[in-house]
Amino acid sequence: MKDTEIDAVIADLQQVDRRAGWRRVLLIGEIIVRRVYGGDRDACRQPKRQAVSIRRIAQHPNCPFRKSRLTEAIGVYLLCQDMPRVRTCSHVGPSHVAAVLSLPPDRQASLLDRAEHDRWSVRRLREAVVELHRVAGERRGRPRRAPSDRGQQEVRTAIQALERAEAELSTAEPGASLLVRVRQALALLTGGELPAGTGAESRRPHSHHRALGSSRRVA
């Protein structure tokens, strides 16, 4: 865009800044889509092209809106064109629509319908969006472990920590009562025999403890 064209866009945006609600957001989006991209919806959705154009406008000293607000307004404007019924909602507003812009169209529609029906706040809707992204991320990655699997992993981690503590204590304080308690905990977790107090069993050499530690496993 030429500097004169950007100046004209800024002048229009300054007029819009005096409005509020739906009208304000949709006018911002319409100005950008029509004046910057010539009404080309596909061009609006090209991240690189959009980033360059919006940045130039937002960096103008007289622009009343930040880059994030301009980008958001484009998304809200395009979504409302695809789903005109959103404008007829009594509860859902522009901020609700902005909250679902990162989701696929079918998810956007279902969540906005839910937000309207249950009168969700924008914050509640954002929480639902975050949860959907989390679930989608887990589906793309490895399957989520069952609670029993996670519990066994926690036990393995505890055993490893106790084995390290046992090795350190047996070197520094072979007869310490803490060492006995560590060995008792290990015996309970691994199904081994309880150590016999602070006697000869609790004074085994460090290397022997390491060997015992390495052989302990959770079934």
Protein Blocks (a to p, Z undefined) as FASTA:
>chain_A
ZZklmmmmmmmmmmmmmpgcjllmmmmmmmmmmmmnnopaklmmmmklmmmmmmmmmmpm
klcbdfklmmmmmmmmmmmmmmmmlmmpmkbcfklmmmmmmpcfklmmmmmmmmmmnopa
fklmmmmmmmmmmmmmmmmmccdddfklmmmmmmmmmmmmmmmmmmmmmmmmmmbmklmm
mmmmmmmmnopacdehjbfklmccfklmmmmmmmpccZZ
